[in-house]
């Protein structure tokens, strides 16, 4: 790790992070504080990102709840609560943080630097929440919500509440329309054991209908079925 990475990042680096967030700060000092871990703050007698993390935790929860409510207005409260808990868990937030390469910009104390703090899930998750808080303080809720939606990307769109059985819906729909049932095939399996990604393809009478991805086969099948159901709505023939 070079000295530039260990110390405060320069303006050019922060512009790279802003590009990844798809947000340009009016007060970049807020972003700088969001990247200051308590281990470095103590060494430099500066305020850390801990209070921003506290605020960011609430903002992320609200933004994800808002997005899920808009996406799944007919789902029950329990299903949406469980889905939100998965997305905003330390593991889920760390996954988002890694996608943004947040570890690259963190300011850590010497001890955390030596112990691999840049890749620790809790530090990454907490720092992501602090960054969202920084956006909220800089421009308000809608800006923070947009950053959350952008940084979660397709993961939040692919997430399905418990109880959404699109496979059953698809089977009923194809039986009614075509008197046949769809076939599910795993076409790819990627990633390490702790972050598997399944890609499933659905075909009907030899024609590919849809593909879906997920952390396990069941989720990938449900995602593919959802896409297929949405594609079949209003159709009477198999194109």
ZATIGU-809016 format. One record per residue: x, y, z negated of N, C-alpha, C in turn; residue number from 1. Coordinates in nm, 4 decimals. Layout:
<rs>
R      n.x      n.y      n.z     ca.x     ca.y     ca.z      c.x      c.y      c.z num
R        X        Y        Z        X        Y        Z        X        Y        Z NUM
...
</rs>
This chain:
<rs>
R      n.x      n.y      n.z     ca.x     ca.y     ca.z      c.x      c.y      c.z num
R   0.0844  -0.1193   0.0000   0.0000   0.0000   0.0000   0.0875   0.1236   0.0000   1
R   0.0726   0.2159   0.0940   0.1602   0.3311   0.1004   0.1132   0.4403   0.0059   2
R   0.1999   0.5409  -0.0126   0.1723   0.6471  -0.1097   0.0493   0.7262  -0.0706   3
R   0.0278   0.7435   0.0595  -0.0875   0.8202   0.1063  -0.2178   0.7537   0.0642   4
R  -0.2232   0.6209   0.0723  -0.3445   0.5494   0.0342  -0.3656   0.5535  -0.1158   5
R  -0.2550   0.5489  -0.1946  -0.2650   0.5461  -0.3394  -0.3131   0.6788  -0.3956   6
R  -0.2775   0.7895  -0.3310  -0.3126   0.9204  -0.3816  -0.4371   0.9733  -0.3106   7
R  -0.4673   1.0989  -0.3343  -0.5849   1.1595  -0.2725  -0.5739   1.1523  -0.1217   8
R  -0.6835   1.1177  -0.0566  -0.6832   1.1063   0.0886  -0.6876   1.2440   0.1511   9
R  -0.6432   1.2548   0.2765  -0.6430   1.3849   0.3405  -0.7752   1.4103   0.4130  10
R  -0.7904   1.5323   0.4651  -0.9157   1.5727   0.5280  -0.9500   1.4853   0.6471  11
R  -0.8495   1.4476   0.7256  -0.8748   1.3632   0.8417  -0.9325   1.2293   0.8033  12
R  -0.8784   1.1706   0.6961  -0.9304   1.0426   0.6498  -1.0762   1.0548   0.6076  13
R  -1.1087   1.1620   0.5358  -1.2464   1.1786   0.4910  -1.3410   1.2008   0.6076  14
R  -1.2931   1.2598   0.7136  -1.3779   1.2733   0.8325  -1.4084   1.1356   0.8905  15
R  -1.3114   1.0443   0.8815  -1.3360   0.9073   0.9272  -1.4455   0.8418   0.8430  16
R  -1.4400   0.8625   0.7124  -1.5422   0.8047   0.6250  -1.6779   0.8684   0.6530  17
R  -1.6805   0.9997   0.6737  -1.8058   1.0664   0.7069  -1.8652   1.0108   0.8363  18
R  -1.7792   0.9801   0.9320  -1.8280   0.9216   1.0575  -1.8907   0.7857   1.0319  19
R  -1.8286   0.7057   0.9440  -1.8835   0.5740   0.9120  -2.0178   0.5867   0.8411  20
R  -2.0320   0.6904   0.7586  -2.1580   0.7149   0.6873  -2.2632   0.7791   0.7769  21
R  -2.2188   0.8340   0.8885  -2.3046   0.9137   0.9772  -2.3605   1.0339   0.9023  22
R  -2.2727   1.0979   0.8237  -2.3118   1.2155   0.7463  -2.1908   1.3059   0.7264  23
R  -2.2063   1.4354   0.7514  -2.1004   1.5335   0.7303  -2.1332   1.6169   0.6065  24
R  -2.0439   1.6153   0.5084  -2.0661   1.6871   0.3835  -2.0474   1.8371   0.4007  25
R  -2.1351   1.9125   0.3357  -2.1155   2.0572   0.3256  -2.0144   2.0869   0.2146  26
R  -2.0223   2.0102   0.1054  -1.9290   2.0236  -0.0065  -1.8506   1.8932  -0.0180  27
R  -1.7344   1.8889   0.0452  -1.6586   1.7640   0.0493  -1.6024   1.7264  -0.0875  28
R  -1.5981   1.8213  -0.1800  -1.5511   1.7896  -0.3148  -1.6394   1.6837  -0.3804  29
R  -1.7669   1.6805  -0.3440  -1.8568   1.5775  -0.3968  -1.8133   1.4386  -0.3510  30
R  -1.7749   1.4274  -0.2259  -1.7275   1.2988  -0.1744  -1.5960   1.2599  -0.2406  31
R  -1.5081   1.3563  -0.2595  -1.3797   1.3279  -0.3239  -1.4002   1.2744  -0.4651  32
R  -1.4950   1.3347  -0.5378  -1.5220   1.2856  -0.6729  -1.5834   1.1463  -0.6704  33
R  -1.6681   1.1196  -0.5728  -1.7315   0.9876  -0.5632  -1.6288   0.8774  -0.5412  34
R  -1.5133   0.9123  -0.4897  -1.4079   0.8148  -0.4614  -1.3066   0.8033  -0.5746  35
R  -1.3253   0.8804  -0.6819  -1.2290   0.8829  -0.7927  -1.2710   0.7859  -0.9022  36
R  -1.2060   0.6724  -0.9064  -1.2363   0.5697  -1.0069  -1.1883   0.6156  -1.1443  37
R  -1.2532   0.5648  -1.2481  -1.2196   0.6067  -1.3846  -1.0740   0.5786  -1.4198  38
R  -1.0153   0.4748  -1.3609  -0.8761   0.4420  -1.3915  -0.7812   0.5516  -1.3450  39
R  -0.8126   0.6152  -1.2329  -0.7297   0.7254  -1.1827  -0.7671   0.8555  -1.2524  40
R  -0.8952   0.8735  -1.2805  -0.9405   0.9967  -1.3453  -0.8760   1.0128  -1.4817  41
R  -0.8627   0.9026  -1.5561  -0.8013   0.9086  -1.6873  -0.6559   0.9494  -1.6807  42
R  -0.5863   0.9003  -1.5802  -0.4452   0.9352  -1.5640  -0.4269   1.0803  -1.5247  43
R  -0.5278   1.1382  -1.4550  -0.5141   1.2742  -1.4026  -0.5999   1.3760  -1.4777  44
R  -0.6680   1.3309  -1.5856  -0.7558   1.4192  -1.6647  -0.8591   1.4897  -1.5772  45
R  -0.9235   1.4106  -1.4895  -1.0271   1.4611  -1.4004  -1.1569   1.3849  -1.4251  46
R  -1.2731   1.4426  -1.3920  -1.4001   1.3687  -1.4065  -1.4089   1.2576  -1.3028  47
R  -1.4460   1.1379  -1.3461  -1.4519   1.0219  -1.2557  -1.5862   1.0175  -1.1839  48
R  -1.6066   0.9108  -1.1086  -1.7316   0.8926  -1.0339  -1.8393   0.8213  -1.1148  49
R  -1.8169   0.8002  -1.2457  -1.9107   0.7187  -1.3229  -2.0497   0.7809  -1.3346  50
R  -2.0584   0.9119  -1.3606  -2.1912   0.9725  -1.3706  -2.2593   0.9783  -1.2341  51
R  -2.1813   0.9912  -1.1271  -2.2381   0.9881  -0.9927  -2.2889   0.8483  -0.9607  52
R  -2.2186   0.7490  -1.0098  -2.2645   0.6101  -0.9922  -2.4000   0.5903  -1.0596  53
R  -2.4166   0.6474  -1.1794  -2.5439   0.6389  -1.2522  -2.6574   0.6977  -1.1688  54
R  -2.6346   0.8147  -1.1120  -2.7365   0.8784  -1.0287  -2.7583   0.7989  -0.9005  55
R  -2.6491   0.7554  -0.8397  -2.6587   0.6814  -0.7141  -2.7350   0.5519  -0.7263  56
R  -2.7241   0.4868  -0.8414  -2.7977   0.3632  -0.8658  -2.9473   0.3871  -0.8493  57
R  -2.9963   0.4984  -0.9053  -3.1388   0.5307  -0.8958  -3.1771   0.5703  -0.7537  58
R  -3.0910   0.6464  -0.6878  -3.1217   0.6919  -0.5519  -3.1247   0.5743  -0.4544  59
R  -3.0285   0.4838  -0.4662  -3.0257   0.3656  -0.3788  -3.1497   0.2802  -0.4014  60
R  -3.1866   0.2588  -0.5276  -3.3076   0.1815  -0.5586  -3.4310   0.2441  -0.4932  61
R  -3.4429   0.3756  -0.5060  -3.5588   0.4443  -0.4482  -3.5575   0.4354  -0.2958  62
R  -3.4426   0.4590  -0.2359  -3.4342   0.4579  -0.0896  -3.4654   0.3196  -0.0334  63
R  -3.4084   0.2155  -0.0938  -3.4347   0.0800  -0.0464  -3.5815   0.0441  -0.0683  64
R  -3.6382   0.0836  -0.1821  -3.7812   0.0591  -0.2073  -3.8663   0.1283  -0.1020  65
R  -3.8329   0.2511  -0.0716  -3.9055   0.3300   0.0280  -3.8999   0.2618   0.1648  66
R  -3.7803   0.2201   0.2054  -3.7616   0.1571   0.3370  -3.8378   0.0247   0.3446  67
R  -3.8282  -0.0562   0.2388  -3.8972  -0.1855   0.2386  -4.0485  -0.1671   0.2398  68
R  -4.0973  -0.0665   0.1682  -4.2419  -0.0398   0.1673  -4.2916  -0.0046   0.3069  69
R  -4.2145   0.0767   0.3781  -4.2531   0.1151   0.5143  -4.2473  -0.0057   0.6076  70
R  -4.1464  -0.0905   0.5899  -4.1294  -0.2063   0.6784  -4.2301  -0.3168   0.6511  71
R  -4.2672  -0.3351   0.5230  -4.3548  -0.4471   0.4837  -4.4708  -0.3954   0.3987  72
R  -4.5577  -0.3143   0.4553  -4.6654  -0.2526   0.3764  -4.7667  -0.3515   0.3204  73
R  -4.7734  -0.4708   0.3773  -4.8737  -0.5681   0.3324  -4.8179  -0.6707   0.2338  74
R  -4.6881  -0.6610   0.2025  -4.6282  -0.7567   0.1094  -4.6639  -0.7209  -0.0345  75
R  -4.6679  -0.8219  -0.1215  -4.7036  -0.7933  -0.2600  -4.5828  -0.7391  -0.3360  76
R  -4.6124  -0.6795  -0.4498  -4.5094  -0.6119  -0.5293  -4.3969  -0.7069  -0.5704  77
R  -4.4337  -0.8271  -0.6131  -4.3324  -0.9219  -0.6587  -4.2341  -0.9587  -0.5490  78
R  -4.2843  -0.9825  -0.4278  -4.1975  -1.0190  -0.3157  -4.1012  -0.9062  -0.2813  79
R  -4.1522  -0.7829  -0.2794  -4.0670  -0.6692  -0.2477  -3.9646  -0.6433  -0.3585  80
R  -4.0045  -0.6646  -0.4834  -3.9124  -0.6466  -0.5951  -3.7962  -0.7445  -0.5863  81
R  -3.8274  -0.8711  -0.5549  -3.7207  -0.9712  -0.5420  -3.6294  -0.9403  -0.4242  82
R  -3.6879  -0.8940  -0.3153  -3.6085  -0.8610  -0.1976  -3.5168  -0.7424  -0.2263  83
R  -3.5698  -0.6407  -0.2927  -3.4875  -0.5251  -0.3288  -3.3735  -0.5662  -0.4213  84
R  -3.4014  -0.6548  -0.5165  -3.2988  -0.6989  -0.6106  -3.1830  -0.7657  -0.5374  85
R  -3.2132  -0.8411  -0.4321  -3.1078  -0.9064  -0.3537  -3.0248  -0.8033  -0.2781  86
R  -3.0902  -0.7079  -0.2183  -3.0202  -0.6075  -0.1373  -2.9323  -0.5167  -0.2217  87
R  -2.9806  -0.4760  -0.3415  -2.9059  -0.3794  -0.4218  -2.8263  -0.4458  -0.5337  88
R  -2.8088  -0.5765  -0.5274  -2.7223  -0.6450  -0.6236  -2.5785  -0.6002  -0.6020  89
R  -2.4925  -0.6263  -0.6992  -2.3503  -0.5911  -0.6833  -2.2921  -0.6564  -0.5595  90
R  -2.3303  -0.7803  -0.5350  -2.2805  -0.8497  -0.4166  -2.3313  -0.7836  -0.2881  91
R  -2.4613  -0.7467  -0.2874  -2.5172  -0.6834  -0.1685  -2.4550  -0.5484  -0.1410  92
R  -2.4375  -0.4672  -0.2459  -2.3785  -0.3355  -0.2274  -2.2304  -0.3454  -0.1907  93
R  -2.1610  -0.4422  -0.2481  -2.0198  -0.4616  -0.2133  -2.0053  -0.5006  -0.0666  94
R  -2.1002  -0.5796  -0.0172  -2.0990  -0.6176   0.1244  -2.1113  -0.4937   0.2129  95
R  -2.2013  -0.4035   0.1760  -2.2179  -0.2791   0.2517  -2.0906  -0.1954   0.2424  96
R  -2.0334  -0.1875   0.1229  -1.9119  -0.1080   0.1022  -1.7950  -0.1614   0.1844  97
R  -1.7859  -0.2929   0.1917  -1.6770  -0.3521   0.2732  -1.6966  -0.3184   0.4209  98
R  -1.8200  -0.3182   0.4648  -1.8470  -0.2825   0.6040  -1.8049  -0.1404   0.6362  99
R  -1.8096  -0.0533   0.5354  -1.7673   0.0858   0.5521  -1.6188   0.1044   0.5244 100
R  -1.5525  -0.0020   0.4766  -1.4100   0.0042   0.4403  -1.3854   0.1073   0.3310 101
R  -1.4771   0.1141   0.2344  -1.4656   0.2133   0.1275  -1.3377   0.1941   0.0459 102
R  -1.2943   0.0701   0.0303  -1.1727   0.0450  -0.0463  -1.0534   0.1239   0.0033 103
R  -1.0514   0.1536   0.1293  -0.9403   0.2278   0.1894  -0.9263   0.3675   0.1299 104
R  -1.0374   0.4294   0.0910  -1.0351   0.5689   0.0465  -1.0391   0.5869  -0.1045 105
R  -1.0518   0.4792  -0.1794  -1.0623   0.4920  -0.3248  -0.9343   0.5456  -0.3869 106
R  -0.9510   0.6231  -0.4925  -0.8384   0.6679  -0.5736  -0.8416   0.5875  -0.7030 107
R  -0.7419   0.5029  -0.7207  -0.7362   0.4111  -0.8344  -0.6146   0.4410  -0.9212 108
R  -0.6258   0.4019  -1.0477  -0.5115   0.4102  -1.1367  -0.4100   0.3014  -1.1039 109
R  -0.2924   0.3131  -1.1617  -0.1845   0.2191  -1.1285  -0.2218   0.0753  -1.1631 110
R  -0.2884   0.0570  -1.2778  -0.3254  -0.0782  -1.3178  -0.4255  -0.1418  -1.2226 111
R  -0.5287  -0.0669  -1.1850  -0.6283  -0.1194  -1.0910  -0.5672  -0.1424  -0.9536 112
R  -0.4758  -0.0576  -0.9156  -0.4085  -0.0757  -0.7865  -0.3341  -0.2076  -0.7841 113
R  -0.2614  -0.2351  -0.8929  -0.1832  -0.3589  -0.8984  -0.2716  -0.4828  -0.9043 114
R  -0.3903  -0.4693  -0.9649  -0.4772  -0.5867  -0.9826  -0.5744  -0.6068  -0.8661 115
R  -0.5560  -0.5329  -0.7583  -0.6408  -0.5523  -0.6402  -0.7764  -0.4866  -0.6494 116
R  -0.7825  -0.3702  -0.7172  -0.9096  -0.3026  -0.7380  -0.9812  -0.2633  -0.6109 117
R  -0.9069  -0.2424  -0.5021  -0.9695  -0.1998  -0.3770  -1.0613  -0.3062  -0.3173 118
R  -1.0472  -0.4290  -0.3607  -1.1313  -0.5360  -0.3059  -1.2274  -0.5938  -0.4094 119
R  -1.2307  -0.5372  -0.5303  -1.3204  -0.5892  -0.6339  -1.4644  -0.5492  -0.6044 120
R  -1.5534  -0.6470  -0.6120  -1.6930  -0.6233  -0.5756  -1.7576  -0.5139  -0.6605 121
R  -1.7338  -0.5148  -0.7915  -1.7995  -0.4159  -0.8782  -1.7511  -0.2747  -0.8466 122
R  -1.6224  -0.2582  -0.8264  -1.5696  -0.1251  -0.7960  -1.6251  -0.0764  -0.6626 123
R  -1.6326  -0.1640  -0.5644  -1.6854  -0.1255  -0.4331  -1.8334  -0.0896  -0.4426 124
R  -1.9099  -0.1719  -0.5143  -2.0538  -0.1457  -0.5285  -2.0778  -0.0133  -0.6016 125
R  -2.0045   0.0080  -0.7108  -2.0197   0.1312  -0.7875  -1.9809   0.2534  -0.7042 126
R  -1.8767   0.2406  -0.6257  -1.8306   0.3522  -0.5430  -1.9316   0.3846  -0.4335 127
R  -1.9945   0.2807  -0.3776  -2.0992   0.3050  -0.2778  -2.2130   0.3850  -0.3401 128
R  -2.2554   0.3468  -0.4600  -2.3628   0.4203  -0.5274  -2.3215   0.5650  -0.5531 129
R  -2.1958   0.5860  -0.5919  -2.1472   0.7222  -0.6166  -2.1493   0.8049  -0.4889 130
R  -2.1158   0.7429  -0.3763  -2.1169   0.8143  -0.2476  -2.2594   0.8547  -0.2099 131
R  -2.3548   0.7646  -0.2312  -2.4946   0.7982  -0.2032  -2.5388   0.9138  -0.2931 132
R  -2.4957   0.9125  -0.4191  -2.5268   1.0234  -0.5092  -2.4669   1.1536  -0.4565 133
R  -2.3456   1.1459  -0.4029  -2.2806   1.2650  -0.3486  -2.3622   1.3234  -0.2333 134
R  -2.4152   1.2359  -0.1482  -2.5008   1.2822  -0.0379  -2.6272   1.3470  -0.0933 135
R  -2.6862   1.2830  -0.1939  -2.8077   1.3353  -0.2563  -2.7834   1.4748  -0.3143 136
R  -2.6716   1.4931  -0.3828  -2.6395   1.6232  -0.4417  -2.6065   1.7266  -0.3345 137
R  -2.5535   1.6807  -0.2244  -2.5127   1.7705  -0.1166  -2.6307   1.8180  -0.0329 138
R  -2.7299   1.7281  -0.0102  -2.8366   1.7639   0.0843  -2.9748   1.7110   0.0489 139
R  -2.9903   1.6394  -0.0623  -3.1226   1.5956  -0.1030  -3.1563   1.4521  -0.0655 140
R  -3.2790   1.4125  -0.1020  -3.3198   1.2721  -0.0889  -3.3233   1.2224   0.0544 141
R  -3.3811   1.2969   0.1469  -3.3956   1.2469   0.2836  -3.2602   1.2162   0.3469 142
R  -3.1607   1.3007   0.3189  -3.0265   1.2755   0.3708  -2.9699   1.1472   0.3102 143
R  -2.9903   1.1292   0.1792  -2.9415   1.0078   0.1131  -3.0121   0.8843   0.1666 144
R  -3.1427   0.8951   0.1878  -3.2188   0.7825   0.2431  -3.1659   0.7440   0.3813 145
R  -3.1369   0.8438   0.4627  -3.0848   0.8169   0.5976  -2.9507   0.7460   0.5919 146
R  -2.8663   0.7863   0.4963  -2.7364   0.7205   0.4811  -2.7547   0.5761   0.4373 147
R  -2.8456   0.5529   0.3424  -2.8720   0.4154   0.2970  -2.9217   0.3299   0.4140 148
R  -3.0176   0.3819   0.4892  -3.0727   0.3059   0.6018  -2.9650   0.2787   0.7067 149
R  -2.8804   0.3774   0.7329  -2.7737   0.3603   0.8319  -2.6690   0.2609   0.7843 150
R  -2.6270   0.2714   0.6593  -2.5174   0.1871   0.6114  -2.5597   0.0431   0.5855 151
R  -2.6860   0.0217   0.5481  -2.7338  -0.1160   0.5361  -2.7531  -0.1782   0.6739 152
R  -2.7789  -0.0950   0.7725  -2.7890  -0.1417   0.9099  -2.8929  -0.2495   0.9294 153
R  -2.8581  -0.3503   1.0091  -2.9529  -0.4555   1.0436  -2.9853  -0.5469   0.9263 154
R  -2.9003  -0.5460   0.8222  -2.9257  -0.6336   0.7071  -3.0611  -0.6038   0.6436 155
R  -3.0944  -0.4769   0.6325  -3.2216  -0.4432   0.5687  -3.3389  -0.4740   0.6615 156
R  -3.3164  -0.4656   0.7922  -3.4225  -0.4991   0.8866  -3.4473  -0.6477   0.8949 157
R  -3.3435  -0.7256   0.8709  -3.3577  -0.8709   0.8801  -3.4087  -0.9337   0.7515 158
R  -3.4047  -0.8566   0.6435  -3.4491  -0.9111   0.5154  -3.5990  -0.9345   0.5175 159
R  -3.6394  -1.0505   0.4705  -3.7809  -1.0881   0.4718  -3.8304  -1.1161   0.3307 160
R  -3.9411  -1.0554   0.2908  -3.9959  -1.0843   0.1584  -4.0399  -1.2289   0.1476 161
R  -4.0288  -1.2827   0.0251  -4.0799  -1.4176   0.0014  -4.2289  -1.4192   0.0318 162
R  -4.2734  -1.5235   0.0968  -4.4143  -1.5338   0.1297  -4.4457  -1.4991   0.2741 163
R  -4.3487  -1.4356   0.3439  -4.3689  -1.4057   0.4859  -4.3323  -1.5305   0.5663 164
R  -4.4282  -1.6132   0.5969  -4.4009  -1.7380   0.6680  -4.4279  -1.7200   0.8169 165
R  -4.3308  -1.6622   0.8862  -4.3464  -1.6375   1.0290  -4.3402  -1.7675   1.1092 166
R  -4.2750  -1.8694   1.0558  -4.2684  -1.9974   1.1276  -4.4083  -2.0570   1.1421 167
R  -4.4859  -2.0525   1.0336  -4.6227  -2.1043   1.0402  -4.7073  -2.0206   1.1362 168
R  -4.6904  -1.8888   1.1290  -4.7652  -1.8007   1.2195  -4.7309  -1.8293   1.3645 169
R  -4.6026  -1.8511   1.3918  -4.5604  -1.8788   1.5289  -4.6153  -2.0126   1.5772 170
R  -4.6106  -2.1123   1.4905  -4.6613  -2.2433   1.5301  -4.8109  -2.2362   1.5627 171
R  -4.8852  -2.1651   1.4794  -5.0297  -2.1518   1.5049  -5.0552  -2.0755   1.6345 172
R  -4.9755  -1.9722   1.6577  -4.9945  -1.8901   1.7771  -4.9621  -1.9678   1.9045 173
R  -4.8511  -2.0417   1.9028  -4.8126  -2.1169   2.0232  -4.9055  -2.2351   2.0480 174
R  -4.9587  -2.2926   1.9421  -5.0573  -2.4007   1.9593  -5.1825  -2.3469   2.0268 175
R  -5.2263  -2.2304   1.9816  -5.3470  -2.1714   2.0394  -5.3266  -2.1304   2.1846 176
R  -5.2094  -2.0720   2.2136  -5.1856  -2.0177   2.3474  -5.1404  -2.1237   2.4481 177
R  -5.0519  -2.2130   2.4029  -4.9854  -2.3017   2.4997  -4.9996  -2.4511   2.4686 178
R  -5.0642  -2.4840   2.3588  -5.0831  -2.6240   2.3186  -4.9488  -2.6966   2.3013 179
R  -4.8502  -2.6241   2.2501  -4.7206  -2.6842   2.2212  -4.6576  -2.6087   2.1039 180
R  -4.5478  -2.6612   2.0515  -4.4836  -2.5978   1.9352  -4.3394  -2.5597   1.9686 181
R  -4.2852  -2.4595   1.9002  -4.1497  -2.4129   1.9296  -4.0426  -2.5053   1.8741 182
R  -3.9247  -2.4946   1.9327  -3.8090  -2.5728   1.8882  -3.7036  -2.4772   1.8329 183
R  -3.6472  -2.5100   1.7175  -3.5455  -2.4275   1.6516  -3.4088  -2.4942   1.6634 184
R  -3.3083  -2.4184   1.7072  -3.1736  -2.4717   1.7233  -3.0712  -2.3746   1.6649 185
R  -2.9810  -2.4250   1.5802  -2.8705  -2.3416   1.5309  -2.7677  -2.3304   1.6427 186
R  -2.7453  -2.2087   1.6914  -2.6534  -2.1899   1.8042  -2.5163  -2.1412   1.7601 187
R  -2.5054  -2.0891   1.6376  -2.3732  -2.0505   1.5872  -2.3745  -2.0444   1.4353 188
R  -2.2582  -2.0686   1.3770  -2.2385  -2.0627   1.2325  -2.1033  -1.9977   1.2103 189
R  -2.1025  -1.8782   1.1538  -1.9786  -1.8032   1.1404  -1.9583  -1.7578   0.9962 190
R  -1.8376  -1.7073   0.9683  -1.8065  -1.6501   0.8375  -1.7536  -1.7521   0.7394 191
R  -1.6876  -1.7041   0.6321  -1.6372  -1.7935   0.5265  -1.7520  -1.8544   0.4480 192
R  -1.7202  -1.9510   0.3626  -1.8238  -2.0231   0.2888  -1.9135  -1.9304   0.2074 193
R  -1.8579  -1.8229   0.1499  -1.9378  -1.7360   0.0630  -2.0143  -1.6295   0.1417 194
R  -1.9901  -1.6197   0.2732  -2.0615  -1.5210   0.3546  -2.0992  -1.5825   0.4900 195
R  -2.1646  -1.6964   0.4860  -2.2058  -1.7643   0.6089  -2.3091  -1.6824   0.6862 196
R  -2.3035  -1.6881   0.8185  -2.4039  -1.6258   0.9043  -2.4533  -1.7309   1.0031 197
R  -2.5819  -1.7617   0.9956  -2.6455  -1.8572   1.0855  -2.7158  -1.7804   1.1970 198
R  -2.7046  -1.8320   1.3188  -2.7820  -1.7778   1.4301  -2.8677  -1.8900   1.4857 199
R  -2.9981  -1.8669   1.4900  -3.0949  -1.9678   1.5327  -3.1663  -1.9189   1.6577 200
R  -3.1852  -2.0113   1.7498  -3.2559  -1.9821   1.8748  -3.3878  -2.0586   1.8764 201
R  -3.4936  -1.9919   1.9214  -3.6245  -2.0563   1.9358  -3.6547  -2.0703   2.0843 202
R  -3.6943  -2.1900   2.1231  -3.7348  -2.2128   2.2620  -3.8720  -2.2778   2.2646 203
R  -3.9418  -2.2539   2.3743  -4.0761  -2.3096   2.3924  -4.0861  -2.3581   2.5361 204
R  -4.1091  -2.4891   2.5497  -4.1154  -2.5509   2.6828  -3.9903  -2.5184   2.7649 205
R  -3.8744  -2.5185   2.6972  -3.7477  -2.4952   2.7656  -3.7104  -2.3495   2.7853 206
R  -3.8002  -2.2575   2.7505  -3.7734  -2.1147   2.7665  -3.7349  -2.0540   2.6319 207
R  -3.6257  -1.9756   2.6307  -3.5805  -1.9117   2.5078  -3.6759  -1.7977   2.4717 208
R  -3.7248  -1.7998   2.3484  -3.8185  -1.6979   2.3020  -3.7509  -1.5880   2.2216 209
R  -3.6596  -1.6277   2.1311  -3.6003  -1.5291   2.0406  -3.4799  -1.5904   1.9699 210
R  -3.3994  -1.5021   1.9132  -3.2880  -1.5433   1.8274  -3.2929  -1.4621   1.6989 211
R  -3.2485  -1.5250   1.5904  -3.2443  -1.4564   1.4620  -3.1213  -1.4969   1.3843 212
R  -3.0785  -1.4102   1.2921  -2.9611  -1.4363   1.2099  -2.9962  -1.4249   1.0627 213
R  -2.9150  -1.4897   0.9789  -2.9348  -1.4809   0.8358  -2.8259  -1.5538   0.7605 214
R  -2.8211  -1.5374   0.6269  -2.7177  -1.6024   0.5460  -2.7395  -1.7526   0.5273 215
R  -2.8553  -1.8028   0.5688  -2.8824  -1.9470   0.5660  -2.9760  -1.9796   0.6817 216
R  -2.9937  -2.1096   0.7070  -3.0735  -2.1503   0.8222  -3.2201  -2.1082   0.8076 217
R  -3.2730  -2.1197   0.6875  -3.4146  -2.0870   0.6661  -3.4424  -1.9400   0.6983 218
R  -3.3571  -1.8511   0.6493  -3.3768  -1.7080   0.6749  -3.3619  -1.6767   0.8230 219
R  -3.2621  -1.7387   0.8870  -3.2411  -1.7157   1.0304  -3.3606  -1.7639   1.1113 220
R  -3.4190  -1.8779   1.0748  -3.5371  -1.9286   1.1448  -3.6553  -1.8339   1.1268 221
R  -3.6732  -1.7836   1.0030  -3.7834  -1.6911   0.9783  -3.7654  -1.5609   1.0573 222
R  -3.6404  -1.5125   1.0657  -3.6155  -1.3904   1.1403  -3.6449  -1.4105   1.2881 223
R  -3.5989  -1.5231   1.3427  -3.6248  -1.5533   1.4836  -3.7745  -1.5688   1.5090 224
R  -3.8443  -1.6344   1.4158  -3.9888  -1.6538   1.4307  -4.0623  -1.5204   1.4272 225
R  -4.0158  -1.4318   1.3408  -4.0787  -1.2997   1.3344  -4.0667  -1.2277   1.4690 226
R  -3.9474  -1.2296   1.5271  -3.9249  -1.1643   1.6568  -4.0136  -1.2284   1.7634 227
R  -4.0230  -1.3626   1.7590  -4.1043  -1.4329   1.8579  -4.2522  -1.3986   1.8437 228
R  -4.3017  -1.3931   1.7196  -4.4424  -1.3588   1.6959  -4.4721  -1.2191   1.7488 229
R  -4.3827  -1.1249   1.7175  -4.4040  -0.9876   1.7639  -4.4010  -0.9802   1.9164 230
R  -4.3183  -1.0643   1.9788  -4.3091  -1.0651   2.1236  -4.4291  -1.1294   2.1906 231
R  -4.4952  -1.2208   2.1199  -4.6097  -1.2913   2.1778  -4.7429  -1.2205   2.1561 232
R  -4.7461  -1.1278   2.0649  -4.8737  -1.0617   2.0357  -4.9282  -0.9926   2.1601 233
R  -5.0503  -1.0273   2.1929  -5.1156  -0.9693   2.3096  -5.0949  -1.0461   2.4381 234
R  -5.0099  -1.1521   2.4337  -4.9849  -1.2287   2.5560  -5.0806  -1.3468   2.5664 235
R  -5.1045  -1.3878   2.6893  -5.1891  -1.5065   2.7144  -5.1175  -1.6096   2.7993 236
R  -4.9994  -1.5735   2.8522  -4.9220  -1.6679   2.9303  -4.7770  -1.6645   2.8868 237
R  -4.7058  -1.7726   2.9085  -4.5647  -1.7823   2.8774  -4.4838  -1.7382   2.9974 238
R  -4.4162  -1.6250   2.9866  -4.3416  -1.5712   3.1011  -4.2079  -1.6412   3.1178 239
</rs>
